[in-house]
């Protein structure tokens, strides 16, 4: 398999850094920043989209501005490690909008979920959906007191 340096050259990395800062930048502005033609820049962006390097372009919304004032990290343990259990649990969590991230973990916990909720009562409503979705041996919630660092840009 090709290494990342063989797939992405310096111009590709620069494009990715600029798009991570502001995905609304025009191709003309990106091309100008890299001293490339607009067409050459467009081809690079399209290639990175086709290869899955650029997954999608989104708007980042302030959670507090839309009433999602609490970030909750939910640790889940299960005694059932079958593919069927995971498929059922993954489908159930995918249908819960408040679950914004979901990871299978190594270590003391099996799964880690990140939730964005309005308040504790909203968390309790989501918690009830989670425990009804699959057999869980333990569910533990940690409420974030303060977001100290939040970065969506990857270190390229």
C-alpha positions in Angstrom: 0.0 0.0 0.0 1.2 3.5 -0.8 2.4 5.7 2.0 0.7 9.0 2.8 3.6 10.9 1.3 3.1 9.1 -2.0 -0.6 9.9 -2.1 -0.5 13.5 -0.9 2.2 16.0 -2.0 2.9 19.3 -0.4 0.2 21.1 -2.4 -2.4 18.5 -1.5 -1.5 19.0 2.2 -1.7 22.8 1.8 -5.1 22.5 0.2 -6.3 20.3 3.1 -5.0 22.7 5.7 -6.8 25.6 4.0 -10.1 23.7 3.6 -10.0 22.6 7.2 -9.8 26.3 8.2 -12.6 27.3 5.8 -14.3 24.9 3.5 -16.2 27.7 1.8 -13.1 29.1 0.2 -13.5 29.3 -3.6 -11.3 27.2 -5.9 -9.8 30.5 -7.2 -8.8 31.6 -3.7 -7.3 28.1 -3.0 -5.4 28.1 -6.3 -4.1 31.6 -5.7 -2.8 30.6 -2.2 -0.9 27.7 -3.8 0.2 29.5 -7.0 -1.7 26.9 -9.0 -4.2 27.3 -11.8 -7.8 27.0 -10.8 -8.2 23.9 -12.9 -5.2 22.2 -11.4 -6.5 22.9 -7.9 -10.0 21.7 -8.8 -8.4 18.4 -10.1 -6.5 17.9 -6.8 -9.6 18.5 -4.7 -11.7 16.2 -6.9 -9.0 13.5 -6.6 -8.9 13.8 -2.8 -12.7 13.6 -2.7 -12.7 10.5 -5.0 -10.0 8.8 -2.9 -11.8 9.5 0.4 -9.2 11.9 1.7 -11.9 14.6 1.8 -14.9 12.8 3.2 -17.3 15.7 3.2 -17.6 19.5 3.8 -19.7 20.7 6.7 -20.7 23.7 8.7 -19.6 23.6 12.3 -22.5 24.7 14.5 -22.0 26.1 18.1 -23.7 23.6 20.4 -24.7 26.3 22.9 -26.2 28.4 20.1 -28.7 25.6 19.4 -29.4 24.7 23.0 -27.0 21.7 23.4 -25.4 22.9 26.6 -24.1 19.6 27.9 -21.5 17.2 26.5 -21.7 13.7 28.0 -19.2 10.9 27.5 -20.9 7.6 28.0 -18.8 4.4 28.8 -20.5 1.2 27.9 -19.6 -2.4 28.9 -21.2 -5.5 27.6 -20.8 -9.2 28.2 -21.9 -10.0 24.6 -19.1 -9.3 22.1 -20.8 -10.9 19.1 -21.1 -9.2 15.7 -24.8 -9.4 16.0 -24.9 -7.5 19.3 -22.6 -4.8 17.9 -24.7 -4.5 14.7 -27.9 -4.1 16.8 -26.3 -1.6 19.2 -24.7 0.4 16.4 -28.1 0.6 14.5 -29.8 1.7 17.7 -27.2 4.4 18.5 -27.2 5.6 14.9 -30.9 6.5 15.3 -30.2 8.6 18.3 -29.4 12.1 17.1 -27.8 13.1 20.4 -25.0 10.5 19.9 -22.5 12.5 17.9 -19.6 10.1 18.2 -19.3 6.3 18.8 -16.2 4.3 19.3 -15.3 0.6 20.0 -12.5 0.8 22.6 -9.6 -1.3 23.8 -9.1 -1.4 27.6 -11.5 -1.3 30.5 -14.6 -0.2 28.5 -16.0 -1.7 25.4 -17.6 1.4 23.8 -17.4 5.1 24.2 -20.2 7.5 23.1 -20.1 11.3 23.0 -23.5 12.9 23.4 -24.7 16.5 23.0 -27.8 17.2 25.1 -29.8 20.1 26.3 -29.8 19.2 30.0 -29.7 16.3 32.5 -33.4 15.4 31.8 -32.5 15.2 28.1 -29.5 12.9 28.9 -31.8 10.7 31.0 -34.2 10.3 28.0 -31.2 9.3 25.8 -29.9 7.0 28.5 -33.2 5.1 28.6 -33.1 4.6 24.8 -29.5 3.2 25.2 -30.3 0.7 27.9 -33.4 -0.4 25.9 -31.4 -0.9 22.7 -29.2 -3.8 23.9 -28.2 -5.8 26.9 -25.5 -3.8 28.7 -23.5 -4.8 31.7 -22.5 -1.3 32.7 -23.2 2.3 31.6 -21.3 5.2 33.1 -21.7 8.9 32.2 -19.1 11.6 32.6 -20.4 15.2 32.2 -17.9 17.7 30.7 -17.6 20.7 32.9 -15.7 22.9 30.4 -14.5 22.5 26.8 -10.9 23.5 27.0 -9.8 22.5 23.5 -11.9 21.7 20.5 -10.3 21.2 17.1 -11.8 19.6 14.0 -8.7 20.2 11.8 -6.4 17.3 11.6 -2.6 17.9 12.0 -1.5 17.3 8.4 
